[in-house]
Amino acid sequence: MHLRAPSVDRGVQSFIWAVVFFLVLWLGMLGMGVSRGTSLLLAGVAAFLIYVFVRTHGGDDPRDKRPSAPSSSEGPLGGSSSSRASTGDAGSGS
């Protein structure tokens, strides 16, 4: 039997990361002697920024793993087709 992790939406993952880091930052600032209001405000702003960052950049979506087609300047093997012509003596043999 093969067990795998359940599928969790990226927004839920982002929220969990934000809550965990909020608690770490808030309790860490309280432990260092920062006032309650300041630590709450700074940890809240950081948690929001962490949420947005993880929501937009986090996750490894297998749907994004499509093979990319070579660009128009690349040849069929992926190299630049104009690299020989740019040397000045293409085809001179010496």
MMTF fields as JSON, N, C-alpha, C and O atoms, coordinates in Angstrom:
{
  "mmtfVersion": "1.0.0",
  "mmtfProducer": "UNKNOWN",
  "numBonds": 375,
  "numAtoms": 376,
  "numGroups": 94,
  "numChains": 1,
  "numModels": 1,
  "chainsPerModel": [1],
  "groupsPerChain": [94],
  "chainIdList": ["A"],
  "bondAtomList": [4, 2, 8, 6, 12, 10, 16, 14, 20, 18, 24, 22, 28, 26, 32, 30, 36, 34, 40, 38, 44, 42, 48, 46, 52, 50, 56, 54, 60, 58, 64, 62, 68, 66, 72, 70, 76, 74, 80, 78, 84, 82, 88, 86, 92, 90, 96, 94, 100, 98, 104, 102, 108, 106, 112, 110, 116, 114, 120, 118, 124, 122, 128, 126, 132, 130, 136, 134, 140, 138, 144, 142, 148, 146, 152, 150, 156, 154, 160, 158, 164, 162, 168, 166, 172, 170, 176, 174, 180, 178, 184, 182, 188, 186, 192, 190, 196, 194, 200, 198, 204, 202, 208, 206, 212, 210, 216, 214, 220, 218, 224, 222, 228, 226, 232, 230, 236, 234, 240, 238, 244, 242, 248, 246, 252, 250, 256, 254, 260, 258, 264, 262, 268, 266, 272, 270, 276, 274, 280, 278, 284, 282, 288, 286, 292, 290, 296, 294, 300, 298, 304, 302, 308, 306, 312, 310, 316, 314, 320, 318, 324, 322, 328, 326, 332, 330, 336, 334, 340, 338, 344, 342, 348, 346, 352, 350, 356, 354, 360, 358, 364, 362, 368, 366, 372, 370],
  "bondOrderList": [1, 1, 1, 1, 1, 1, 1, 1, 1, 1, 1, 1, 1, 1, 1, 1, 1, 1, 1, 1, 1, 1, 1, 1, 1, 1, 1, 1, 1, 1, 1, 1, 1, 1, 1, 1, 1, 1, 1, 1, 1, 1, 1, 1, 1, 1, 1, 1, 1, 1, 1, 1, 1, 1, 1, 1, 1, 1, 1, 1, 1, 1, 1, 1, 1, 1, 1, 1, 1, 1, 1, 1, 1, 1, 1, 1, 1, 1, 1, 1, 1, 1, 1, 1, 1, 1, 1, 1, 1, 1, 1, 1, 1],
  "groupList": [{"groupName": "MET", "atomNameList": ["N", "CA", "C", "O"], "elementList": ["N", "C", "C", "O"], "formalChargeList": [0, 0, 0, 0], "bondAtomList": [1, 0, 2, 1, 3, 2], "bondOrderList": [1, 1, 2], "singleLetterCode": "M", "chemCompType": "L-PEPTIDE LINKING"}, {"groupName": "HIS", "atomNameList": ["N", "CA", "C", "O"], "elementList": ["N", "C", "C", "O"], "formalChargeList": [0, 0, 0, 0], "bondAtomList": [1, 0, 2, 1, 3, 2], "bondOrderList": [1, 1, 2], "singleLetterCode": "H", "chemCompType": "L-PEPTIDE LINKING"}, {"groupName": "LEU", "atomNameList": ["N", "CA", "C", "O"], "elementList": ["N", "C", "C", "O"], "formalChargeList": [0, 0, 0, 0], "bondAtomList": [1, 0, 2, 1, 3, 2], "bondOrderList": [1, 1, 2], "singleLetterCode": "L", "chemCompType": "L-PEPTIDE LINKING"}, {"groupName": "ARG", "atomNameList": ["N", "CA", "C", "O"], "elementList": ["N", "C", "C", "O"], "formalChargeList": [0, 0, 0, 0], "bondAtomList": [1, 0, 2, 1, 3, 2], "bondOrderList": [1, 1, 2], "singleLetterCode": "R", "chemCompType": "L-PEPTIDE LINKING"}, {"groupName": "ALA", "atomNameList": ["N", "CA", "C", "O"], "elementList": ["N", "C", "C", "O"], "formalChargeList": [0, 0, 0, 0], "bondAtomList": [1, 0, 2, 1, 3, 2], "bondOrderList": [1, 1, 2], "singleLetterCode": "A", "chemCompType": "L-PEPTIDE LINKING"}, {"groupName": "PRO", "atomNameList": ["N", "CA", "C", "O"], "elementList": ["N", "C", "C", "O"], "formalChargeList": [0, 0, 0, 0], "bondAtomList": [1, 0, 2, 1, 3, 2], "bondOrderList": [1, 1, 2], "singleLetterCode": "P", "chemCompType": "L-PEPTIDE LINKING"}, {"groupName": "SER", "atomNameList": ["N", "CA", "C", "O"], "elementList": ["N", "C", "C", "O"], "formalChargeList": [0, 0, 0, 0], "bondAtomList": [1, 0, 2, 1, 3, 2], "bondOrderList": [1, 1, 2], "singleLetterCode": "S", "chemCompType": "L-PEPTIDE LINKING"}, {"groupName": "VAL", "atomNameList": ["N", "CA", "C", "O"], "elementList": ["N", "C", "C", "O"], "formalChargeList": [0, 0, 0, 0], "bondAtomList": [1, 0, 2, 1, 3, 2], "bondOrderList": [1, 1, 2], "singleLetterCode": "V", "chemCompType": "L-PEPTIDE LINKING"}, {"groupName": "ASP", "atomNameList": ["N", "CA", "C", "O"], "elementList": ["N", "C", "C", "O"], "formalChargeList": [0, 0, 0, 0], "bondAtomList": [1, 0, 2, 1, 3, 2], "bondOrderList": [1, 1, 2], "singleLetterCode": "D", "chemCompType": "L-PEPTIDE LINKING"}, {"groupName": "GLY", "atomNameList": ["N", "CA", "C", "O"], "elementList": ["N", "C", "C", "O"], "formalChargeList": [0, 0, 0, 0], "bondAtomList": [1, 0, 2, 1, 3, 2], "bondOrderList": [1, 1, 2], "singleLetterCode": "G", "chemCompType": "PEPTIDE LINKING"}, {"groupName": "GLN", "atomNameList": ["N", "CA", "C", "O"], "elementList": ["N", "C", "C", "O"], "formalChargeList": [0, 0, 0, 0], "bondAtomList": [1, 0, 2, 1, 3, 2], "bondOrderList": [1, 1, 2], "singleLetterCode": "Q", "chemCompType": "L-PEPTIDE LINKING"}, {"groupName": "PHE", "atomNameList": ["N", "CA", "C", "O"], "elementList": ["N", "C", "C", "O"], "formalChargeList": [0, 0, 0, 0], "bondAtomList": [1, 0, 2, 1, 3, 2], "bondOrderList": [1, 1, 2], "singleLetterCode": "F", "chemCompType": "L-PEPTIDE LINKING"}, {"groupName": "ILE", "atomNameList": ["N", "CA", "C", "O"], "elementList": ["N", "C", "C", "O"], "formalChargeList": [0, 0, 0, 0], "bondAtomList": [1, 0, 2, 1, 3, 2], "bondOrderList": [1, 1, 2], "singleLetterCode": "I", "chemCompType": "L-PEPTIDE LINKING"}, {"groupName": "TRP", "atomNameList": ["N", "CA", "C", "O"], "elementList": ["N", "C", "C", "O"], "formalChargeList": [0, 0, 0, 0], "bondAtomList": [1, 0, 2, 1, 3, 2], "bondOrderList": [1, 1, 2], "singleLetterCode": "W", "chemCompType": "L-PEPTIDE LINKING"}, {"groupName": "THR", "atomNameList": ["N", "CA", "C", "O"], "elementList": ["N", "C", "C", "O"], "formalChargeList": [0, 0, 0, 0], "bondAtomList": [1, 0, 2, 1, 3, 2], "bondOrderList": [1, 1, 2], "singleLetterCode": "T", "chemCompType": "L-PEPTIDE LINKING"}, {"groupName": "TYR", "atomNameList": ["N", "CA", "C", "O"], "elementList": ["N", "C", "C", "O"], "formalChargeList": [0, 0, 0, 0], "bondAtomList": [1, 0, 2, 1, 3, 2], "bondOrderList": [1, 1, 2], "singleLetterCode": "Y", "chemCompType": "L-PEPTIDE LINKING"}, {"groupName": "LYS", "atomNameList": ["N", "CA", "C", "O"], "elementList": ["N", "C", "C", "O"], "formalChargeList": [0, 0, 0, 0], "bondAtomList": [1, 0, 2, 1, 3, 2], "bondOrderList": [1, 1, 2], "singleLetterCode": "K", "chemCompType": "L-PEPTIDE LINKING"}, {"groupName": "GLU", "atomNameList": ["N", "CA", "C", "O"], "elementList": ["N", "C", "C", "O"], "formalChargeList": [0, 0, 0, 0], "bondAtomList": [1, 0, 2, 1, 3, 2], "bondOrderList": [1, 1, 2], "singleLetterCode": "E", "chemCompType": "L-PEPTIDE LINKING"}],
  "groupTypeList": [0, 1, 2, 3, 4, 5, 6, 7, 8, 3, 9, 7, 10, 6, 11, 12, 13, 4, 7, 7, 11, 11, 2, 7, 2, 13, 2, 9, 0, 2, 9, 0, 9, 7, 6, 3, 9, 14, 6, 2, 2, 2, 4, 9, 7, 4, 4, 11, 2, 12, 15, 7, 11, 7, 3, 14, 1, 9, 9, 8, 8, 5, 3, 8, 16, 3, 5, 6, 4, 5, 6, 6, 6, 17, 9, 5, 2, 9, 9, 6, 6, 6, 6, 3, 4, 6, 14, 9, 8, 4, 9, 6, 9, 6],
  "groupIdList": [1, 2, 3, 4, 5, 6, 7, 8, 9, 10, 11, 12, 13, 14, 15, 16, 17, 18, 19, 20, 21, 22, 23, 24, 25, 26, 27, 28, 29, 30, 31, 32, 33, 34, 35, 36, 37, 38, 39, 40, 41, 42, 43, 44, 45, 46, 47, 48, 49, 50, 51, 52, 53, 54, 55, 56, 57, 58, 59, 60, 61, 62, 63, 64, 65, 66, 67, 68, 69, 70, 71, 72, 73, 74, 75, 76, 77, 78, 79, 80, 81, 82, 83, 84, 85, 86, 87, 88, 89, 90, 91, 92, 93, 94],
  "secStructList": [7, 7, 7, 7, 7, 7, 7, 7, 7, 2, 2, 2, 2, 2, 2, 2, 2, 2, 2, 2, 2, 2, 2, 2, 2, 2, 2, 2, 2, 2, 2, 6, 6, 7, 7, 2, 2, 2, 2, 2, 2, 2, 2, 2, 2, 2, 2, 2, 2, 2, 2, 2, 2, 2, 2, 2, 2, 7, 1, 7, 7, 4, 4, 4, 7, 7, 7, 7, 7, 7, 7, 6, 6, 5, 7, 6, 6, 1, 1, 5, 6, 6, 6, 6, 4, 4, 4, 1, 7, 6, 6, 7, 7, 7],
  "xCoordList": [0.847, 0.0, 0.893, 1.812, 0.608, 1.399, 0.619, -0.467, 1.176, 0.534, 1.169, 2.384, 0.343, 0.851, 0.127, -0.968, 0.752, 0.185, -1.078, -1.169, -2.044, -3.259, -2.975, -2.038, -3.786, -3.655, -4.187, -5.317, -3.371, -3.754, -3.628, -2.621, -4.652, -4.661, -3.504, -3.089, -2.989, -1.853, -2.195, -1.327, -3.445, -3.853, -3.833, -3.469, -4.225, -4.184, -2.739, -2.41, -1.873, -0.455, 0.144, 0.915, -0.209, 0.292, -0.154, 0.629, -1.418, -1.945, -1.23, -0.913, -0.978, -0.288, 1.127, 1.564, 1.853, 3.196, 3.147, 3.979, 2.179, 2.079, 1.798, 2.388, 0.906, 0.58, 1.792, 2.088, 2.493, 3.67, 4.738, 5.28, 5.04, 6.057, 5.587, 6.401, 4.29, 3.775, 4.057, 4.543, 3.745, 3.965, 5.448, 5.814, 6.294, 7.739, 8.247, 8.98, 7.859, 8.32, 7.749, 8.472, 6.466, 5.824, 6.406, 6.762, 6.499, 7.056, 8.543, 9.031, 9.256, 10.673, 10.88, 11.779, 10.052, 10.185, 9.78, 10.398, 8.744, 8.371, 9.496, 9.761, 10.159, 11.263, 12.469, 13.257, 12.622, 13.757, 13.435, 14.298, 12.214, 11.872, 11.179, 11.04, 10.741, 9.991, 8.584, 8.025, 8.009, 6.686, 5.646, 5.843, 4.534, 3.508, 2.912, 2.732, 2.609, 1.996, 2.921, 2.502, 4.183, 5.151, 5.395, 5.447, 5.545, 5.8, 4.587, 4.747, 3.384, 2.178, 2.067, 1.736, 2.346, 2.268, 3.325, 2.999, 4.567, 5.638, 5.434, 5.644, 5.032, 4.794, 3.591, 3.593, 2.572, 1.411, 1.754, 1.305, 2.543, 2.96, 3.839, 3.676, 4.766, 5.631, 4.812, 5.077, 3.828, 2.991, 2.208, 2.06, 1.707, 0.991, 1.918, 1.541, 3.126, 4.079, 4.5, 4.679, 4.657, 4.989, 3.84, 4.073, 2.614, 1.449, 1.44, 1.248, 1.646, 1.609, 2.752, 2.552, 3.949, 5.089, 4.874, 5.097, 4.444, 4.235, 3.081, 3.114, 2.068, 0.908, 1.292, 0.786, 2.187, 2.553, 3.744, 3.798, 4.699, 5.915, 6.069, 6.931, 5.269, 5.452, 4.837, 4.044, 5.208, 4.613, 5.346, 5.993, 5.235, 5.83, 4.699, 4.373, 4.109, 2.946, 3.394, 4.064, 3.041, 3.477, 2.911, 3.455, 1.848, 1.299, 2.222, 2.118, 3.134, 4.068, 5.273, 6.1, 5.399, 6.575, 6.359, 6.529, 5.993, 5.84, 7.158, 7.856, 7.512, 8.745, 8.59, 7.552, 9.619, 9.54, 10.077, 11.034, 9.457, 9.887, 11.089, 11.175, 12.02, 13.166, 12.709, 11.739, 13.412, 13.039, 13.432, 14.122, 13.005, 13.233, 14.702, 15.091, 15.547, 16.961, 17.778, 18.959, 17.165, 17.882, 17.62, 16.537, 18.624, 18.488, 17.782, 17.317, 17.686, 16.964, 17.639, 16.981, 18.949, 19.658, 19.795, 20.467, 19.193, 19.208, 20.298, 20.297, 21.222, 22.286, 21.838, 20.826, 22.57, 22.221, 22.605, 23.74, 21.693, 21.959, 22.822, 23.4, 22.927, 23.722, 25.125, 25.859, 25.529, 26.844, 27.963, 29.024, 27.765, 28.818, 28.981, 30.099, 27.884, 27.94, 28.55, 29.051, 28.519, 29.023, 30.542, 31.107, 31.242, 32.699, 33.372, 34.539, 32.685, 33.269, 33.777, 33.725, 34.272, 34.776, 34.086, 34.745, 32.797, 32.035, 32.222, 31.936, 32.691, 32.841, 34.142, 34.306, 35.084, 36.327, 37.26, 38.103, 37.147, 37.93, 39.309, 39.998, 39.756, 41.088, 41.061, 42.111],
  "yCoordList": [-1.175, 0.0, 1.238, 1.359, 2.142, 3.362, 4.528, 4.872, 5.118, 6.274, 7.548, 7.626, 8.528, 9.819, 10.926, 10.731, 12.073, 13.212, 13.703, 13.621, 14.208, 14.717, 16.015, 16.749, 16.265, 17.483, 18.669, 18.644, 19.686, 20.877, 22.073, 22.23, 22.915, 24.089, 25.02, 25.097, 25.725, 26.623, 27.757, 28.219, 28.203, 29.249, 28.778, 29.537, 27.519, 26.951, 26.791, 27.087, 26.326, 26.2, 27.556, 27.67, 28.583, 29.931, 30.426, 31.027, 30.173, 30.616, 29.901, 30.525, 28.61, 27.858, 28.396, 28.596, 28.633, 29.209, 30.566, 30.846, 31.403, 32.732, 32.645, 33.394, 31.746, 31.606, 31.102, 31.606, 30.112, 29.574, 30.65, 30.825, 31.367, 32.416, 33.58, 34.21, 33.882, 34.916, 34.561, 35.389, 33.314, 32.895, 32.915, 33.354, 32.448, 32.448, 33.873, 34.162, 34.763, 36.15, 36.858, 37.568, 36.672, 37.361, 36.904, 37.725, 35.584, 35.083, 35.406, 35.659, 35.402, 35.766, 37.217, 37.532, 38.105, 39.519, 39.76, 40.572, 39.059, 39.192, 38.698, 39.291, 37.616, 37.077, 37.997, 37.958, 38.827, 39.757, 41.087, 41.959, 41.244, 42.452, 43.533, 44.656, 43.239, 44.209, 44.295, 43.283, 45.494, 45.659, 44.839, 44.493, 44.536, 43.682, 44.277, 43.573, 45.552, 46.2, 46.222, 45.925, 46.577, 46.63, 45.245, 45.079, 44.255, 42.898, 42.35, 41.645, 42.668, 42.224, 42.86, 42.188, 44.151, 44.858, 44.352, 44.057, 44.248, 43.804, 42.361, 42.039, 41.495, 40.094, 39.971, 39.126, 40.801, 40.782, 41.221, 40.607, 42.273, 42.743, 41.692, 41.409, 41.117, 40.077, 38.85, 38.257, 38.469, 37.318, 37.575, 36.675, 38.788, 39.116, 39.022, 38.463, 39.567, 39.509, 38.067, 37.699, 37.258, 35.846, 35.141, 34.332, 35.432, 34.833, 35.161, 34.273, 36.424, 36.841, 36.188, 35.728, 36.143, 35.552, 34.062, 33.586, 33.323, 31.888, 31.633, 30.669, 32.475, 32.297, 32.48, 31.773, 33.426, 33.708, 32.888, 32.551, 32.556, 31.884, 30.466, 29.724, 30.081, 28.785, 27.647, 27.85, 26.466, 25.275, 24.809, 25.592, 23.534, 22.936, 22.309, 21.136, 23.098, 22.665, 21.847, 22.38, 20.567, 19.755, 20.223, 19.877, 20.992, 21.51, 22.539, 22.792, 23.146, 24.136, 23.487, 24.194, 22.189, 21.485, 21.012, 19.829, 21.912, 21.561, 21.803, 22.769, 20.948, 21.202, 22.468, 22.697, 23.27, 24.523, 24.317, 23.572, 24.976, 24.908, 25.824, 26.855, 25.474, 26.355, 27.679, 27.733, 28.737, 30.043, 30.13, 29.248, 31.165, 31.284, 31.458, 31.138, 31.951, 32.147, 30.889, 30.85, 29.851, 28.616, 27.62, 27.582, 26.828, 25.782, 24.587, 24.65, 23.486, 22.307, 21.631, 20.907, 21.851, 21.243, 22.197, 21.866, 23.342, 24.284, 25.322, 26.279, 25.181, 26.165, 27.3, 27.192, 28.38, 29.527, 29.263, 28.873, 29.467, 29.204, 30.279, 30.056, 31.442, 32.522, 32.569, 33.522, 31.56, 31.627, 31.441, 32.045, 30.616, 30.422, 31.653, 32.02, 32.278, 33.421, 34.643, 35.538, 34.698, 35.876, 35.886, 36.908, 34.777, 34.742, 35.447, 35.821, 35.642, 36.405, 35.518, 35.928, 34.306, 33.465, 32.119, 31.08, 32.129, 30.88, 30.161, 30.724, 28.94, 28.135, 28.364, 27.821, 29.134, 29.347, 28.152, 27.958, 27.345, 26.134, 26.348, 25.356, 27.536, 27.724, 28.434, 28.661],
  "zCoordList": [0.0, 0.0, 0.0, 0.81, -0.914, -1.044, -0.435, -0.901, 0.593, 1.231, 0.709, 0.526, 0.478, 0.048, 0.8, 1.327, 0.835, 1.55, 0.838, -0.387, 1.594, 0.958, 0.199, 0.511, -0.774, -1.557, -0.743, -0.256, -0.608, 0.152, -0.777, -1.467, -0.791, -1.643, -1.288, -0.131, -2.298, -2.09, -1.118, -0.378, -1.116, -0.181, 1.264, 2.163, 1.493, 2.846, 3.292, 4.441, 2.398, 2.73, 3.079, 4.032, 2.312, 2.571, 3.932, 4.668, 4.27, 5.559, 6.708, 7.721, 6.561, 7.612, 7.801, 8.935, 6.697, 6.813, 7.521, 8.384, 7.158, 7.753, 9.247, 10.026, 9.663, 11.088, 11.868, 12.951, 11.321, 12.025, 12.189, 13.28, 11.113, 11.225, 12.079, 12.753, 12.068, 12.954, 14.405, 15.175, 14.774, 16.158, 16.519, 17.609, 15.621, 15.895, 16.072, 17.018, 15.164, 15.259, 16.48, 17.179, 16.738, 17.853, 19.187, 20.033, 19.367, 20.626, 20.749, 21.851, 19.649, 19.682, 20.068, 20.848, 19.526, 19.885, 21.334, 22.023, 21.802, 23.209, 24.108, 25.153, 23.71, 24.49, 24.521, 25.466, 23.492, 23.448, 24.129, 24.222, 24.601, 25.342, 24.53, 25.016, 23.319, 22.518, 23.099, 23.523, 23.119, 23.708, 22.944, 21.779, 23.624, 23.026, 21.763, 20.769, 21.792, 20.635, 19.425, 18.306, 19.66, 18.565, 17.988, 16.769, 18.852, 18.366, 17.608, 16.612, 18.072, 17.389, 16.003, 15.027, 15.931, 14.661, 13.674, 12.524, 14.102, 13.211, 12.77, 11.601, 13.682, 13.331, 12.389, 11.494, 12.583, 11.696, 10.286, 9.318, 10.16, 8.832, 8.159, 6.972, 8.916, 8.351, 7.938, 6.892, 8.739, 8.402, 7.122, 6.296, 6.95, 5.719, 4.509, 3.479, 4.632, 3.526, 3.232, 2.071, 4.271, 4.081, 3.373, 2.475, 3.761, 3.11, 1.621, 0.79, 1.283, -0.123, -0.897, -2.021, -0.306, -0.992, -1.247, -2.361, -0.225, -0.395, -1.348, -2.114, -1.313, -2.208, -3.664, -4.535, -3.936, -5.321, -5.812, -6.995, -4.942, -5.377, -4.84, -5.311, -3.886, -3.239, -4.01, -4.929, -3.629, -4.224, -5.455, -6.152, -5.71, -6.878, -7.669, -7.489, -8.542, -9.295, -10.499, -11.383, -10.556, -11.689, -13.021, -14.07, -13.007, -14.26, -14.893, -16.093, -14.11, -14.642, -15.305, -15.88, -15.246, -15.753, -17.19, -17.485, -18.066, -19.467, -20.188, -19.881, -21.14, -21.892, -22.723, -23.344, -22.724, -23.464, -24.868, -25.081, -25.805, -27.199, -27.381, -26.714, -28.267, -28.499, -29.091, -29.848, -28.74, -29.276, -30.743, -31.255, -31.41, -32.852, -33.192, -34.315, -32.28, -32.57, -32.344, -32.687, -31.767, -31.507, -32.627, -33.21, -32.909, -33.909, -33.319, -32.181, -34.069, -33.583, -32.399, -31.652, -32.209, -31.09, -29.917, -28.939, -29.981, -28.871, -28.981, -28.205, -29.902, -30.066, -30.943, -31.636, -30.924, -31.74, -33.19, -33.464, -34.11, -35.518, -36.142, -37.206, -35.511, -36.073, -35.483, -35.746, -34.683, -34.045, -35.054, -34.896, -36.1, -37.095, -37.977, -38.338, -38.317, -39.21, -38.524, -39.205, -37.221, -36.528, -36.428, -36.038, -36.768, -36.663, -37.812, -37.696, -38.914, -40.008, -41.132, -42.292, -40.833, -41.891, -41.87, -41.818, -41.91, -41.892, -43.222, -44.279, -43.177, -44.366, -45.095, -46.188, -44.566, -45.278, -45.153, -46.029, -44.109, -43.967, -43.382, -43.145, -43.135, -42.559, -41.237, -40.636]
}
